[in-house]
Amino acid sequence: GPGPGPGEAALEENPFYGKYRHKIQELRRSSPEVFESRLEKRSEVKKQPVGYSKQGEFIRCMEEKARPIFFAEGLGTKTSKGGFTKDKTLDSILNVEMVKEKSAEEIKQIWNQYFSAKDTVYAVIPAEKFDLIWKRAQKCPSFLYALPRKEGYEFFVGQWSGAELHFTSLINIQTQGESAPSQLVLYHYPELQKEKGIVLMTAEMDSKFLMVHEAQCLANQVQFFYATDRSETYELVETFNHRSSEFKYMSVIAELEQSGLGRELRPGQASDKS
């Protein structure tokens, strides 16, 4: 084949290359387009000048430190059908031992900083809030979410499977039944919950069906319905799970509209990511 391109030459000089060589070659063989796009991204990152602001300083510091140290760039993760990762452990993303000596606030910054550069949904959830969501998810593992689209709402079913929450559009379930593929998976990591009081969340999505802001909207609704103090709101989740004949689709939309969440989440409006 042709010799190494400029991006690859830089990889060859990298002392870690030897360690990763087989993984990189595997990746190149199994999905050349992913490999190419990664190389392109690398050269883009190099080209961008970083401003002298404190924020720029922090980002540069994170770029240099967080990548190799805190994050295990998961080249070796197994993907299941639909391109989602099978057994996506926290260890495959984060160097858990390294962050153990950081404070919750620092870990939150590292997590948010790392994922803000990626096209995906992520969060750091306070332990008490996650506890409530988790308790309720055991009793009520599924719910019907309404995603605001330009021409109305599209319904998605969210189904808990362990600490993963899988979303599939209702229309897919109606047409494909049990075999309907996930279009969004939220992964929750409670490993640091006891020690640091936080639960880390990240996601994978099928970008053919969902844009990041829509996936974010579904993730926000999980907290809205499962972590609410308002009994009428959570009652919708209970009804859906235990008295499905009484469940009214429109009640979900009414709840979102009434809370103002429906308006906030309308496409074309920037929604706050916190």
Disulfide bonds with the S-S distance in Angstrom:
none
